[in-house]
């Protein structure tokens, strides 16, 4: 497991550029909100810690992870953002729905990154159970939302 020995919330602020002049979009899935809203909170706090202003953090919510693709595209097209963080959580169930949603979201976000000039950061947890997701959204492994915010900062300052 990639996060077993790493806390996702740790970063060296001295190596991160100030992002006061950049605009960030966050599109969050409402499905599994006990996880996704924790990820969003981590992302927002990190962006602010690195200099982003409240007025430059635009947050939208969509029903589920599959809708993150359209929400991210629409945010890029209408909100003049420098980066988008797509936040979702898909938990393995008894059917193949998990596979189709994970594959679709991955391909959709990859396509946005290949065709748009604004980076879309993939912050979608694809875990086997709820506890794994909770552990990565503010639990014992930290918060992948923090990691996604740092990735967004690095991409806008690339």
C-alpha positions in Angstrom: 0.0 0.0 0.0 1.5 3.3 -1.1 0.4 5.3 1.9 1.2 2.8 4.5 4.4 4.5 5.6 3.6 8.1 4.4 1.4 10.7 5.9 -0.3 12.4 3.0 -0.6 15.7 4.9 3.2 16.3 5.2 4.9 18.9 3.0 7.8 21.3 3.3 6.2 24.7 3.0 9.7 26.3 2.3 9.8 24.4 -1.0 6.3 25.5 -2.1 5.9 28.8 -4.0 3.4 31.4 -2.8 0.2 31.2 -4.9 -1.5 34.4 -4.0 -2.0 35.4 -7.6 -3.5 32.0 -8.8 -7.1 30.9 -9.0 -8.0 27.3 -8.0 -11.1 25.3 -8.6 -12.2 22.4 -6.5 -15.0 20.1 -7.8 -16.2 17.7 -5.1 -18.4 14.7 -5.4 -21.3 14.6 -2.9 -21.2 10.8 -2.9 -19.4 9.5 0.2 -19.4 13.1 1.6 -17.9 12.0 4.9 -14.8 11.3 2.9 -14.9 13.9 0.1 -15.7 16.8 2.3 -12.7 15.9 4.4 -10.5 15.9 1.3 -11.9 19.2 0.2 -11.2 20.7 3.7 -7.6 19.5 3.5 -7.2 21.0 0.0 -8.6 24.4 0.9 -6.6 24.7 4.1 -3.4 23.8 2.2 -4.0 26.3 -0.6 -4.6 29.0 2.0 -1.5 28.0 3.9 0.5 28.5 0.7 -1.0 31.9 0.1 -4.2 31.4 -1.9 -6.9 33.9 -1.1 -10.5 32.8 -0.3 -11.8 34.7 -3.3 -9.5 32.7 -5.6 -10.7 29.3 -4.4 -13.9 28.3 -6.3 -15.7 25.3 -4.9 -18.5 23.3 -6.7 -20.2 20.1 -5.9 -21.4 17.4 -8.2 -23.6 14.3 -7.4 -21.0 11.6 -7.9 -17.4 10.9 -9.0 -18.4 10.2 -12.6 -19.8 13.8 -12.8 -16.4 15.2 -11.8 -15.3 15.1 -15.4 -18.1 17.5 -16.6 -17.8 19.6 -13.5 -14.1 20.1 -14.0 -14.5 20.8 -17.7 -17.2 23.4 -17.1 -15.1 25.0 -14.3 -12.2 25.3 -16.7 -14.4 26.8 -19.4 -16.2 29.3 -17.3 -14.2 30.3 -14.2 -10.8 31.3 -15.4 -9.0 29.0 -13.0 -5.3 28.1 -13.1 -5.9 24.5 -11.9 -8.8 22.3 -10.9 -8.7 19.6 -8.1 -11.3 16.9 -8.8 -12.2 15.2 -5.5 -14.2 12.0 -5.2 -14.4 8.6 -3.5 -15.4 5.3 -5.0 -15.6 2.3 -2.7 -15.5 -1.3 -3.9 -18.9 -3.0 -3.7 -20.4 -6.3 -4.8 -20.8 -5.4 -8.4 -18.6 -4.2 -11.3 -20.0 -0.6 -11.0 -16.8 0.3 -9.1 -14.6 -0.8 -12.1 -16.7 1.2 -14.6 -16.8 4.4 -12.5 -13.1 4.3 -11.7 -12.1 3.6 -15.3 -14.4 6.3 -16.6 -13.3 9.0 -14.2 -9.6 8.2 -14.7 -9.9 8.3 -18.5 -12.1 11.5 -18.4 -9.7 13.4 -16.2 -6.7 12.1 -18.3 -8.5 13.4 -21.4 -9.0 16.8 -19.8 -5.3 17.0 -19.0 -4.4 16.0 -22.5 -6.8 18.5 -24.2 -7.0 21.5 -21.9 -4.4 24.0 -20.9 -5.5 23.9 -17.2 -4.2 21.0 -15.1 -6.9 18.8 -13.4 -5.6 17.1 -10.3 -6.8 13.5 -9.7 -7.9 13.3 -6.0 -10.3 10.3 -6.3 -9.9 7.7 -3.7 -10.6 4.1 -5.0 -10.5 2.0 -1.9 -11.7 -1.4 -0.8 -13.8 -0.2 2.1 -14.9 3.0 3.9 -12.2 2.8 6.6 -9.5 2.9 4.0 -11.0 6.1 2.6 -11.5 7.7 6.0 -7.8 6.9 6.8 -6.8 8.9 3.7 -9.2 11.8 4.2 -8.0 13.1 7.5 -7.4 9.8 9.4 -4.3 7.9 10.2 -2.7 8.3 6.8 -3.3 12.1 6.7 -5.3 13.7 3.9 -4.9 13.1 0.2 -6.7 16.5 -0.3 -3.5 18.1 1.1 -1.4 16.1 -1.4 -3.7 17.2 -4.3 -3.4 20.9 -3.3 0.4 20.6 -3.4 0.2 18.9 -6.8 -2.1 21.8 -8.0 0.4 24.4 -6.7 3.3 22.6 -8.4 1.4 22.4 -11.7 0.4 26.1 -11.8 3.9 27.2 -11.1 5.4 24.7 -13.6 
